[in-house]
Amino acid sequence: MNDWFTINEIDKDTYVISEYRHWEETHCYLLNGTKRSLLIDTGLGICNISEVISELTDKPVTAIATHIHWDHIGGHKYYPDFYAHEAELDWLNGGFPQPLETIKEYVVDRCELPTDFQINEYKFFQGKPTKILHGGEHIDLGGRMVAVIHTPGHASGHMCFWEANTGYLFTGDLVYKDTLTAWFPSTDPKAYLKSLETVSELPAKRVFPAHHSLDIQPELLTRMRKAFRELKANGKLHHGSGTFDYGDWSVWL
């Protein structure tokens, strides 16, 4: 388990916890305030992320997922204090639109699993959040304020998190370098563009995605926005139109 997570310090109060041994290359983020800590996404659930987090903070931890997909809530079982968006509450109560057996295939695909991990014991997290979010809230960590931005597109309740004082923008699955997923029935390509319009207007200094390369400059936000605008203008911003490659990223519609 010790080598499952890779920990990198963003600053003295902010860490990225990565799972590079899985094809998703997921990233979770710990933001420490003076009163409490916020854990953005809890990863795959293959190994116990709380053991790592307890070494990085002694404050109470609130977990918050960018969205309720299996690779973002795997460690929620260790955090009874968690927040979720109203649009995805059904996914926390048996209504996720993919069967457990399909999710298990994602877990074991292209992955160097720990020897003690048992896929037959894997479960999709279910639970009741301690706070239901709608977008527009501010989370006070003590000396740090994090804004909640509802950014649907990849998922109906997808959220990005914005810290104005540092210029940190945590984008989840809305923005990352690789193939953006917008073809699932539960995705909404047109909403995706609206969300890119929103985040690209922020004066972000650093952009932190949920997957793959951490080398992302804020200019990627405007490049993605431009590409989505062009897809809309050309009548291609809809399910089934194909995959479009833009060099360091692409989108599958």
C-alpha positions in Angstrom: 0.0 0.0 0.0 2.8 2.4 0.8 3.8 2.8 -2.9 0.3 3.0 -4.2 -0.1 6.7 -3.6 2.3 9.4 -4.7 2.3 12.5 -2.6 3.4 15.9 -3.9 3.4 19.2 -2.0 1.8 22.1 -3.9 2.5 24.5 -1.0 2.9 24.0 2.7 -0.9 23.6 3.2 -1.9 21.9 -0.1 -1.1 18.4 -1.4 -1.9 16.2 -4.4 -2.3 12.5 -3.7 -2.0 10.6 -7.0 -2.7 7.0 -8.1 -0.3 6.5 -11.0 -0.4 2.7 -10.9 -3.8 2.7 -12.4 -4.6 3.8 -16.0 -6.9 6.6 -14.8 -3.9 8.3 -13.0 -6.3 9.9 -10.5 -5.4 12.9 -8.4 -7.0 13.9 -5.1 -6.2 17.2 -3.4 -5.9 18.0 0.3 -6.4 21.6 1.4 -5.4 22.3 5.0 -6.9 25.3 6.8 -6.4 26.4 10.4 -9.7 24.9 11.5 -10.3 21.9 9.2 -9.2 20.2 6.0 -10.9 19.6 2.7 -10.2 16.5 0.6 -11.3 17.0 -3.0 -12.0 13.5 -4.4 -11.0 10.4 -2.6 -9.8 8.3 -5.5 -10.3 4.7 -6.5 -10.7 3.0 -3.2 -8.2 0.4 -4.1 -6.0 1.4 -1.1 -6.9 3.3 2.1 -6.3 7.0 1.3 -7.2 8.0 4.9 -3.9 6.5 6.1 -2.0 8.9 3.8 -4.3 11.9 4.7 -3.8 11.3 8.4 0.0 11.9 7.9 -0.7 15.2 6.2 -3.2 16.8 8.6 -4.4 16.6 12.2 -7.5 18.7 11.4 -11.0 17.3 10.9 -11.4 16.3 7.2 -14.4 17.0 5.0 -14.5 15.0 1.8 -16.0 16.5 -1.3 -16.2 14.8 -4.7 -16.0 16.8 -8.0 -18.7 14.3 -9.0 -20.1 10.9 -8.0 -18.1 8.6 -10.3 -16.4 5.4 -9.0 -12.9 6.8 -9.4 -13.6 9.9 -7.4 -15.5 8.5 -4.3 -13.6 5.2 -3.6 -12.3 6.5 -0.3 -15.5 8.2 0.8 -16.2 5.3 3.1 -13.4 6.7 5.4 -15.1 10.1 5.6 -18.6 10.2 7.1 -18.5 14.0 6.8 -18.8 14.5 3.0 -20.6 16.9 0.7 -22.3 16.2 -2.6 -24.3 18.0 -5.3 -28.1 17.7 -5.3 -28.1 16.5 -8.9 -26.2 13.3 -8.1 -27.8 12.2 -4.8 -29.5 9.3 -6.6 -26.1 8.0 -7.6 -25.4 7.7 -3.9 -28.5 5.7 -3.4 -28.4 2.9 -5.9 -29.1 4.9 -9.0 -25.8 5.0 -10.8 -26.4 4.3 -14.5 -23.7 1.6 -14.9 -23.8 -1.9 -13.2 -21.3 -2.8 -10.6 -19.7 -5.5 -12.8 -18.9 -2.9 -15.4 -17.3 -0.7 -12.8 -15.2 -3.6 -11.5 -13.9 -4.0 -15.0 -12.7 -0.4 -15.0 -11.0 -0.9 -11.6 -8.9 -3.9 -12.7 -8.2 -2.7 -16.3 -4.6 -1.7 -17.1 -3.6 -1.6 -13.5 -0.9 -3.0 -11.2 -3.2 -4.0 -8.4 -1.9 -4.6 -4.8 -1.6 -8.3 -4.0 -4.0 -7.9 -1.1 -6.8 -6.2 -3.1 -9.9 -8.3 -3.7 -12.0 -7.1 -6.6 -14.9 -9.4 -5.5 -15.1 -7.3 -2.3 -15.2 -4.0 -4.2 -18.3 -1.8 -3.7 -19.6 1.4 -5.3 -19.8 3.9 -2.4 -23.3 4.7 -1.2 -24.2 7.1 1.5 -25.9 10.3 2.7 -23.9 13.5 2.6 -23.7 15.8 5.6 -24.3 18.7 3.3 -26.1 19.0 -0.1 -24.6 21.5 -2.4 -26.2 23.5 -5.3 -23.3 25.6 -6.4 -22.4 29.1 -5.2 -21.4 28.0 -1.7 -18.2 28.9 0.1 -16.3 26.5 2.3 -14.4 28.1 5.1 -11.4 26.0 6.2 -10.0 28.7 8.6 -7.7 31.1 6.7 -8.8 29.6 3.4 -12.1 30.0 1.5 -13.0 27.6 -1.3 -15.8 28.5 -3.7 -18.1 25.8 -5.1 -18.9 26.2 -8.8 -21.5 23.9 -10.4 -20.0 22.8 -13.8 -22.2 20.2 -15.4 -21.2 18.5 -18.6 -19.1 15.5 -17.7 -21.7 14.8 -15.0 -24.9 16.5 -14.0 -23.6 17.5 -10.6 -20.0 18.1 -11.5 -18.3 20.8 -9.5 -15.1 22.7 -9.7 -13.5 24.4 -6.7 -11.9 27.8 -6.8 -9.6 29.4 -4.2 -9.4 33.1 -5.2 -6.6 33.9 -2.7 -4.2 31.5 -4.3 -5.6 31.4 -7.8 -6.0 27.6 -7.5 -8.7 26.0 -9.7 -9.5 22.3 -9.2 -11.2 21.1 -12.3 -12.1 17.5 -11.7 -13.0 15.8 -15.0 -14.1 19.0 -16.7 -10.5 19.9 -17.8 -7.5 17.6 -18.1 -5.0 16.6 -20.7 -6.2 13.4 -22.4 -9.5 12.4 -23.8 -12.4 14.2 -22.2 -15.4 12.0 -21.7 -18.7 13.5 -23.0 -20.3 10.6 -24.8 -22.0 8.8 -21.8 -25.8 9.3 -21.8 -25.4 11.1 -18.4 -23.1 13.7 -20.0 -24.3 16.9 -21.6 -22.0 18.4 -24.3 -23.8 21.7 -24.4 -23.7 22.1 -20.7 -20.0 21.2 -20.9 -19.4 24.3 -23.1 -21.3 26.5 -20.6 -19.1 25.2 -17.8 -16.0 25.9 -19.8 -17.3 29.5 -20.4 -17.6 29.9 -16.6 -14.2 28.6 -15.5 -12.3 30.2 -18.4 -13.3 33.6 -17.0 -11.6 33.0 -13.7 -8.2 34.5 -13.1 -6.7 31.1 -12.4 -2.9 31.0 -11.7 -2.8 27.2 -11.5 -5.1 24.5 -12.8 -5.3 21.1 -11.0 -7.1 18.3 -12.8 -8.4 14.9 -11.6 -6.4 12.8 -14.1 -3.2 12.5 -15.9 -0.7 15.3 -16.4 -0.3 17.9 -13.7 1.5 20.2 -16.2 -1.5 22.3 -17.1 -1.4 26.1 -17.7 -4.5 28.3 -17.4 -4.4 28.9 -21.2 -5.8 25.4 -21.7 -9.1 26.6 -20.4 -9.5 29.2 -23.2 -8.3 26.7 -25.8 -10.9 24.2 -24.7 -13.6 26.8 -24.7 -12.6 27.9 -28.2 -12.7 24.3 -29.5 -16.1 23.6 -27.9 -17.5 26.9 -29.4 -16.3 25.8 -32.8 -17.9 22.3 -32.4 -21.1 24.0 -31.5 -20.9 26.4 -34.5 -20.3 23.4 -36.8 -23.2 21.5 -35.4 -21.0 18.8 -33.9 -21.5 19.5 -30.2 -23.7 16.5 -29.5 -23.5 12.8 -28.7 -22.3 10.5 -31.5 -20.4 13.2 -33.5 -17.1 11.5 -32.9 -13.7 12.1 -31.2 -11.9 15.4 -31.9 -8.2 15.7 -31.3 -6.5 19.0 -30.4 -3.0 17.8 -29.7 -2.5 17.6 -26.0 -6.2 16.8 -25.4 -9.2 15.5 -27.2 -12.9 15.1 -26.6 -15.1 12.1 -27.2 -18.6 13.0 -28.0 
